[in-house]
Amino acid sequence: MFLLITFKANMLNWRIIKAVAKKELRHLKRETRMLFVVFVFPLFLLVVFGYAINLDVKHIRLGVLDFEKSKETREFINSIINSEYFDFVGYLDNYIDLRKYLDEGKAQMCIVFPKDFSRKLIRGEEAPIQILIDGVNGNTSSIIYNYSNLVANIYSLKFLKDIYGASSFRVNLTPFELEPRFWYNPELKSSRFLVPGLIGIIIILTGAITVSLSIVREKERNTIEQINLAPIGTIDFLIGKILPYLGLAFVNSILVVFLGNIIFDVPLKGNFMLLILAILLYIYSAVSIGIFSSVIADSQLVAFLLVVVISVLPSMLLSGFIFPIESMPLVIQLITNLTPAKFFLIIIRNLLLKGTGFFSLWQNYLYLLIYGSVFLLLSGRLYKKNFRVVI
């Protein structure tokens, strides 16, 4: 394979590639709106999406219906309110008020204490507490339940220590003590998980879409015939079209990585050169998709919509950017292998957060190389078929 790639590289006319790339750079200088898309729009996306897409659930509005109003119920409520996840909105008088708070969204969770709560608790009996959660958003409601369950368990342990004493509690009630440690993301910040994925989405948006408009622009301006009559090889022409966008997307992606570190505290624990290689291969795949769309489309609108369908939407939905691939049906998991964003996200998250080495990720690098090469060669074949380029 290496010999084949070397042979193909020697057949390329680099003088022609350089001339085509220069021509494309001149177009970019005149297209100020395109430069805005390439540089300003990704930074805007990083800041807006980095803050807007947040899976952390905090400031949960909490209402309390307390039929007992004892010391134990007040301590329980204080233990919940003292955490950073809940905001106390007030005590309720009856179930009518409780339903009204949930219906109007004034409360996301309500706790109901029965009249005999503390008496059962002191006797060592089960003391049931009713928890009512707004379940419209299933993901948020399950997180709220887990938070409340955790706080309840912590309070129960504290209460048992106060009743039975620390020494007897340690011997008779808990034979072991859990000390959890979270690796790679100790604060459990969702931004550290989302921002690396957002980098992949930004590269697809800027790389694939901008390139997809390049050849179509030649068609709409009726300059494609002049290019076809010139002694330019198909692959030389396509590579010359790709190179300027490849360079711009590379500079843009490195800038986004550094801004992700500064704004969202996303570290770089892995090798920087491995990160550079991953970005280059991913940009290569992205611009190859853009060239493919540009070759088969007849207008910039069609090229744009085609890129969105075959690259942008799969990158957002099927790459593991937000939704875990392991939770998808088996058929959908197989389909996710058709998007390069999946493999790039595996690489960049491991490099940024874990510091993983090359030998654990080499298959993902190889996939990106193959993916981009297949789309580029396919674009060359289609271009030859549709536009009789002189070789």
C-alpha positions in Angstrom: 0.0 0.0 0.0 2.9 2.3 0.8 4.5 1.7 -2.6 1.1 2.4 -4.3 0.7 5.7 -2.5 4.3 6.7 -3.3 3.8 5.8 -7.0 0.6 7.9 -7.1 2.3 10.8 -5.4 5.2 10.8 -8.0 2.6 10.9 -10.8 1.1 14.1 -9.5 2.0 17.4 -11.2 2.8 19.6 -8.2 3.3 22.6 -10.4 -0.3 22.4 -11.6 -1.5 21.7 -8.1 0.3 24.8 -6.9 -1.3 26.9 -9.6 -4.8 25.7 -8.9 -4.3 26.3 -5.1 -3.1 29.9 -5.8 -6.1 30.5 -8.0 -8.4 29.2 -5.2 -6.6 31.4 -2.6 -7.3 34.5 -4.8 -11.0 33.6 -4.8 -11.0 33.3 -1.1 -9.4 36.7 -0.7 -12.3 38.2 -2.7 -14.9 36.2 -0.8 -15.0 38.1 2.5 -18.2 36.2 3.6 -16.4 32.9 3.1 -13.5 34.1 5.2 -16.0 35.1 7.9 -17.5 31.6 7.8 -14.0 30.0 8.0 -12.7 31.9 10.9 -15.4 33.8 12.9 -18.3 31.3 12.7 -16.4 28.4 14.3 -15.3 30.5 17.3 -18.9 31.7 17.7 -20.1 28.1 17.6 -17.5 27.0 20.2 -18.5 29.7 22.7 -22.2 29.4 22.2 -22.5 25.6 22.0 -19.9 25.1 24.7 -22.0 27.0 27.2 -25.4 26.2 25.8 -25.0 22.4 25.4 -24.6 21.4 29.1 -25.6 18.1 30.4 -25.0 19.1 34.0 -28.3 19.4 36.0 -28.1 22.1 38.7 -30.4 24.5 40.4 -33.3 22.0 40.6 -36.4 23.8 42.0 -37.5 22.0 45.1 -40.8 22.2 46.9 -41.7 20.5 50.2 -45.0 19.3 51.6 -44.2 18.5 55.3 -47.1 17.0 57.3 -44.9 16.5 60.4 -42.7 19.7 60.6 -40.2 18.1 62.9 -36.5 18.5 63.5 -35.6 15.5 61.4 -37.6 16.7 58.4 -35.9 20.1 58.6 -32.5 18.5 58.8 -33.3 16.4 55.8 -34.3 19.4 53.8 -31.3 21.3 54.9 -29.0 18.5 53.8 -30.6 18.7 50.3 -30.6 22.5 50.1 -26.9 22.7 51.2 -25.9 20.9 48.0 -25.3 23.0 44.9 -27.9 21.0 42.9 -31.2 22.1 44.5 -32.9 25.5 45.0 -35.6 25.6 47.7 -38.7 27.3 46.4 -40.8 27.0 49.6 -43.0 24.8 51.8 -46.4 23.7 50.4 -49.7 23.5 52.4 -51.4 20.6 50.6 -51.4 18.4 47.5 -53.4 21.0 45.5 -50.5 23.5 45.9 -48.0 20.7 45.1 -49.8 19.9 41.8 -50.0 23.5 40.9 -46.2 24.0 41.5 -45.4 21.0 39.2 -48.0 22.0 36.6 -46.7 25.6 36.3 -43.0 24.6 36.4 -42.4 26.4 39.7 -40.9 23.2 41.1 -39.2 20.3 39.3 -39.3 18.0 42.4 -41.5 17.9 45.5 -40.9 15.9 48.7 -43.7 14.8 50.9 -43.1 13.8 54.5 -45.7 11.8 56.3 -46.8 12.6 59.9 -45.0 9.6 61.5 -41.7 10.1 59.6 -39.4 10.9 62.5 -41.1 8.3 64.8 -40.4 5.5 62.4 -36.9 6.8 61.7 -36.0 6.7 65.5 -37.5 3.2 65.9 -35.3 1.9 63.1 -38.3 1.2 60.9 -38.7 2.1 57.2 -39.6 5.7 56.9 -41.1 6.2 53.4 -40.8 9.6 51.7 -42.8 10.5 48.6 -40.8 12.1 45.9 -42.7 13.6 42.9 -40.6 14.6 39.9 -41.5 16.4 36.7 -40.9 13.7 34.2 -41.4 15.6 30.9 -37.7 15.5 30.3 -36.8 11.9 30.9 -33.0 12.4 31.1 -33.3 15.3 33.5 -35.8 13.6 35.7 -33.6 10.5 36.1 -30.6 12.7 37.0 -32.8 14.5 39.6 -33.9 11.2 41.1 -30.3 10.0 41.4 -29.3 13.2 43.1 -32.2 13.0 45.6 -31.4 9.3 46.2 -27.8 10.1 46.9 -28.6 12.9 49.3 -31.2 10.6 51.1 -28.6 7.9 51.6 -26.0 10.4 52.9 -28.6 11.7 55.4 -29.6 8.2 56.5 -26.0 7.3 57.3 -25.5 10.5 59.2 -28.7 9.9 61.2 -27.7 6.4 62.1 -24.3 7.6 63.3 -26.0 10.2 65.5 -28.5 7.6 66.9 -26.2 4.6 67.4 -22.9 6.3 67.8 -19.9 6.4 65.4 -18.1 3.4 66.8 -21.0 0.9 66.9 -22.2 2.2 63.5 -18.8 1.5 62.0 -18.7 -2.0 63.4 -22.2 -3.2 63.1 -23.8 -1.4 60.2 -21.1 -0.8 57.5 -18.4 -3.4 57.0 -16.8 -1.3 54.3 -16.6 2.3 53.2 -16.6 3.5 49.6 -14.2 6.2 48.5 -15.0 7.0 44.8 -12.4 8.6 42.6 -13.2 9.9 39.1 -10.4 9.7 36.6 -9.8 12.0 33.7 -12.7 14.4 34.7 -12.7 14.7 38.5 -15.2 17.5 38.6 -17.6 15.6 36.2 -17.8 18.7 33.9 -19.9 18.0 30.8 -17.9 20.6 28.9 -14.8 18.5 29.0 -16.7 15.8 27.3 -18.6 18.0 24.8 -16.0 20.5 23.7 -13.7 17.8 22.0 -16.7 16.6 20.2 -17.6 20.2 19.3 -14.2 20.6 17.7 -15.0 17.7 15.4 -18.4 19.2 14.4 -16.8 22.6 13.7 -14.2 21.0 11.4 -16.9 19.3 9.4 -18.9 22.5 9.2 -16.0 24.7 8.0 -14.1 22.1 6.0 -16.8 20.1 4.1 -19.2 23.0 3.5 -16.6 25.5 2.3 -15.0 23.0 -0.1 -18.3 21.8 -1.4 -19.0 25.3 -2.8 -15.7 25.5 -4.7 -16.2 23.5 -7.8 -19.9 24.4 -7.9 -18.9 28.0 -8.0 -16.9 27.3 -11.2 -20.0 25.7 -12.7 -22.3 28.6 -11.8 -19.8 31.1 -13.2 -19.3 29.1 -16.4 -15.6 28.9 -15.9 -15.6 25.1 -15.6 -15.3 24.7 -19.3 -12.0 26.6 -19.4 -10.6 24.4 -16.7 -11.7 21.3 -18.6 -10.0 22.4 -21.8 -6.7 23.1 -19.9 -4.1 20.3 -19.6 -4.9 19.6 -16.0 -5.2 16.1 -14.5 -8.3 15.4 -12.5 -6.6 14.5 -9.3 -4.2 17.4 -9.6 -7.2 19.7 -10.0 -9.0 18.3 -7.0 -6.0 18.4 -4.8 -5.3 22.0 -5.8 -8.8 22.8 -4.8 -8.5 21.0 -1.5 -5.1 22.5 -0.3 -6.2 26.0 0.6 -9.2 24.8 2.6 -7.0 22.2 4.2 -4.6 24.8 5.4 -7.4 27.2 6.6 -9.2 24.4 8.4 -6.0 23.3 10.1 -5.2 26.7 11.4 -8.8 27.2 12.5 -9.0 23.8 14.3 -5.7 24.4 16.2 -7.1 27.8 17.3 -10.3 26.1 18.5 -8.3 23.5 20.5 -6.4 26.3 22.3 -9.6 28.3 23.0 -11.2 25.1 24.3 -8.3 24.9 26.8 -8.5 28.5 27.8 -12.3 29.0 28.0 -13.5 25.5 29.1 -10.3 24.2 30.7 -10.1 21.2 28.4 -6.6 19.8 28.9 -4.1 18.2 26.4 -2.7 15.2 28.2 -1.6 13.3 25.1 1.1 13.9 22.5 0.7 17.2 20.6 2.0 15.7 17.3 -0.6 12.9 17.5 -3.2 15.6 17.9 -1.9 17.4 14.8 -1.9 14.1 12.8 -5.5 13.4 13.9 -6.7 16.9 12.9 -5.0 16.7 9.5 -6.5 13.3 8.7 -9.9 14.4 9.8 -9.8 17.6 7.8 -8.6 15.5 4.8 -11.8 13.3 5.3 -14.0 16.4 5.7 -12.7 18.2 2.6 -12.9 15.0 0.6 -16.6 14.8 1.4 -16.9 18.5 0.3 -15.2 17.8 -3.0 -17.5 14.7 -3.6 -20.6 16.9 -3.0 -19.2 19.6 -5.2 -18.6 17.3 -8.1 -22.1 15.7 -8.2 -24.1 18.9 -7.4 -25.1 21.5 -10.0 -25.7 24.4 -7.6 -24.3 25.7 -4.4 -27.6 25.1 -2.6 -27.7 21.5 -3.6 -24.0 21.0 -2.6 -24.7 22.6 0.8 -27.7 20.4 1.4 -25.8 17.3 0.3 -23.0 18.0 2.7 -25.5 18.5 5.6 -27.1 15.2 4.9 -24.0 13.0 4.4 -21.7 14.6 6.9 -23.0 17.3 9.3 -26.1 15.4 10.5 -24.4 12.0 10.9 -21.5 13.8 12.7 -23.9 15.3 15.3 -26.2 12.3 15.7 -24.2 9.2 15.1 -20.7 10.1 16.2 -21.1 9.9 20.0 -21.0 13.7 20.2 -23.9 13.7 22.6 -25.7 10.4 22.4 -23.6 7.3 23.5 -23.2 4.8 20.6 -23.4 1.9 23.0 -27.0 2.7 23.8 -28.1 2.6 20.1 -29.6 -0.4 18.4 -27.0 -2.8 16.8 -28.0 -1.7 13.2 -27.5 2.0 14.1 -24.2 1.1 15.7 -23.0 -0.4 12.4 -24.2 2.7 10.5 -22.1 4.9 12.8 -19.0 3.4 11.2 -19.9 5.4 8.0 -19.1 8.8 9.6 -15.4 9.8 10.2 -16.5 12.0 13.1 -17.0 8.9 15.3 -13.3 7.8 14.9 -12.0 11.4 15.3 -13.9 11.9 18.5 -12.4 8.6 19.9 -9.0 10.0 19.1 -9.3 13.5 20.3 -11.1 12.6 23.6 -8.5 10.0 24.4 -5.6 12.5 23.5 -7.1 15.5 25.4 -8.5 13.8 28.5 -6.7 10.5 28.9 -3.3 11.0 27.2 -3.6 7.7 25.3 -0.7 6.6 23.0 -0.7 5.9 19.3 -0.8 2.1 19.5 -4.2 2.2 21.2 -5.6 4.5 18.5 -3.8 3.6 15.3 -6.9 1.9 13.8 -8.9 5.1 14.0 -6.1 7.0 12.3 -6.1 4.4 9.5 -9.8 4.7 9.1 -9.6 8.5 8.6 -6.9 8.0 6.0 -8.9 5.4 4.1 -12.1 7.3 4.3 -10.7 10.5 2.9 -8.8 8.7 0.1 -11.9 6.7 -1.0 -14.0 9.9 -1.3 -11.2 11.7 -3.1 -10.7 8.9 -5.7 -14.4 8.5 -6.1 -14.7 12.3 -6.7 -12.0 12.0 -9.4 -13.8 9.1 -11.1 -17.1 11.0 -11.1 -15.4 14.2 -12.4 -13.9 12.3 -15.3 -17.2 10.8 -16.1 -19.2 14.0 -16.0 -16.6 16.6 -17.3 -14.2 15.3 -19.9 -11.0 16.6 -18.3 -7.9 16.5 -20.4 -5.1 14.4 -18.7 
